[in-house]
Amino acid sequence: MPPLRRGAAERTCTFVAERVAVARLTRDKDSHRGLLFRTLHPGRDVRRRILKDGHYVVLPSKTSVAVSEHPRKLQAITLETTLRCDQSCVFCGSRAGKEARSELSTAEIAHVLEQAGDMGANEVELVGGETYMRDDWVDIIRMATQLGMTCAMVTAGRAIDDRMATMARDAGLDRVSVSIDGTRETHQSLRRTPEGYELGLRAMNAFRNAGVAVGCNTQVNASNWENLNDLAELLLGMGLYAWQIQLMIPMGRAADRPELWLQPYDLLKVIPRLAGVIERCARSRFAVYAGDNVGYFGPHESTLRRFASTHRHTMGCAAGTSVVAVDCEGRVTGCSALDGVCSAAGNVREEGLAAIYERVETPGQVPDSVWGFCATCYYASICRGGCTSTAIALTGRAGNNPYCHHRALELAREGKRERLSALGMRRDGARGHVAFDVVTESVPTAIGSDTESSRPASIS
């Protein structure tokens, strides 16, 4: 999932309804009141209104409405430059390490960037593997900036020193997000690299000294969520521009490590902890972004989205709307967390990026895309099943996401919980997924005070 995007100043909302023409509402980022509304239950016999240019539009009863805050206009591209990596992290979703069979050449990457620029993209994010493992990594940064794009990079930073950071700055690198996954002991166990923790902090210092804006990203799993407070105290003193936290998806190498998987009911503990970390950092004016797969609509939702959304709640997955991802072999998906072998809309080696982009499926665009528990949810038409890549990894298709705080709370009120039960590996893609059965079972012990004191999130 792409890290730390800058929001668009103007967004277009699309409302698609049964027996109702598509209505497009444009607003600036602050004029959202009245546009969002509480009851969007598919199939319910109600009549609801949407504020449009100062007037109300009345929808017929039994209307199914899909809402997106993201315009279908390319704003950013995430480019997986290589699968080569100098670490072997136990939770790596792409199983990075060795070079892929046929990675994009410098000329092919240049052509992709040119096409993205022609389509209006103003930002490129370089991910891997490790981008700096390519001999032309500085040239890629320079090409992006010469096309007028802001260039960002995600790295674990093992090899970054002052010289490399200065080279990246001189080529035009705008910002970098360095992966730190907890305290030293936890980070070392997850990254499996001697001195990896110290080398990550060294990379942060090198980029900051070179004048590149530095952020941090952390994948939360069963082994490190209790370390978040300690990590926050470390990062608060480092002069970072932001910190992004997302949940680990059990795919790639993480699919092989069940001891790291978060169970859906673990969110009853993890989300309150994360909300407390965000509030602590906010008091020091340090922005913490909850990733797109963190949520949704529980009592802490407005805290989770404090820095990430003007609405203070999720507006659903943005995959394939304002952003597109190209993997290191040219496959195009709506998000870099999606396996291109399974989910690609096309390959840039075979046709133009613009043509492929039109075929990338976006959440809410596919009829009946919300299913299972999510189809019955109060927030279904806004959330649309949350993060696409997480839902696919856990259930095999988008639109039904067990990693949801509101869902866990609702089940807990009934004395129930959901548990991921592994059925075996699905090798239908390069990364490898676990095939899960999502089992609903009775809660064996008391859930705790967060369940008892919870209340529905407000959409306002």
C-alpha positions, 0 to 999 in steps of 0.5 A: 500500500502506498505510503504517505500520499499528499491529498488532492486539493479537489476531489470528485465523488461518484454516486452509482445507484440502482435506477438512478443516473450517475451524479458527480459532485465536485467540492474542495477538500474542506466543503464535505459536510452534508455530502456524507450521510449516515444511512446507505444500507443496500436494499433498505426501504428508506429515502436519503438525501445528498447535498449537491450545490446547496440543494438536496437530491432525493434517492428512491427507496431500495437504493444501493449506493457506492461512494468514492472520494477518489477521482478516476484521474491518475495522480500518482504511480507506485513503481516496484523497481526490483525484487533484489534486496539485501535483507530477508524480512520474515514478513516480506509480502513480495518475497524479495531477495533475488532479482525477478526473471525479467525486470524492467530496463532503464529505458522501459522505466523511463517510458512508464514514467513518461506515460504516467506524466502525460496522464497527469501523475505528479508523484512517483513512489519507488519501492522494492525489494530495495531500489538502490540495488539497481545500478540505475537507481539514481538515474530513475530518481533523476528521470522522474524529477525531470518530468516534473514529478515529486519522487519518494522512496521506501527503504529499509536503508541497510546500505544507505550512507551519507554518500548515497543519501547525497546522490539521491538528494542531488538527483531530486529525491523529495522524501524517503520512508525508512522501515523500522518495526519496533524496538531493536530486539523486535526489529532484528527478529523480523528483519533477520539482518545483523545490526539492521536496526542501527543501519535503519537509523543510520539511513534516517540520519544520512537522508536528514543530513542531506536535506531529504525529508525523512519519514518512517513506516511500520508493519504491525503484527502479533510480535510488535504491536505492544512495542508501538509506544516505545517506538513512538518515543524513539521517533518523536525525537528524530525530526521526521515528517510523518510515520505510517503504520499499517497491518501486516497482511499474511501473504508472501513470507508472512504467509509462512509465519502464522505466529505473526498473523493478527487474528481479527479479534486482536484488533480489539486490543491493537486499534486502541493501542494504535489510537493512543499512540496517534494521540500521544504523537499529535500532542507533539505535533508529529503526524501518524498516518494509519494505513488504508488497511487499518480501521474501520468505523469503530470508536477510534476511527476519527483518531486513526484518520486524524492526519489522513483524511479531512473527513476523519474517517475512511472513504474506502480503498483508493486502489486504481482510482488516483493511484496505480502500481507497476511491478518490476516486470511491468504488470499493472495493478491498482495497488502495489500490495496486490500480486501482479500475477493474479490481479494485473489489468495488463502489462506495460510491455504489451500496451500503453499505461493509459489503456491498462489504467482504464481496465483497473478495477476500483473498489465499488466499481464492480457490481455486488463487490461488497459481500459477506459480513461487510454487505450487512454493515451500516457503513458498507457503501462508504467503506466498501469492504476496506482495503482491497489487498487485505480482503483478497489475501484473507478471503480470496476476493475484495469486498469483505474484510475481517480486519475491521474494528467495528466488525470485531466489536459487533461480533463481540457484543454477540459473544462471538469472534472471527478466527483465521484458520489456514487451509493451505498455501495458494501458489496462484501468484508470485508471492504466495497466499494462504487460503483461509477459512474465516471461522466464526466462533464463541468468545472463550473469555471476556473481551474487555472494557473497549468492547463494553464502552464502544459506540458507533463512529460518526460520519460527519 
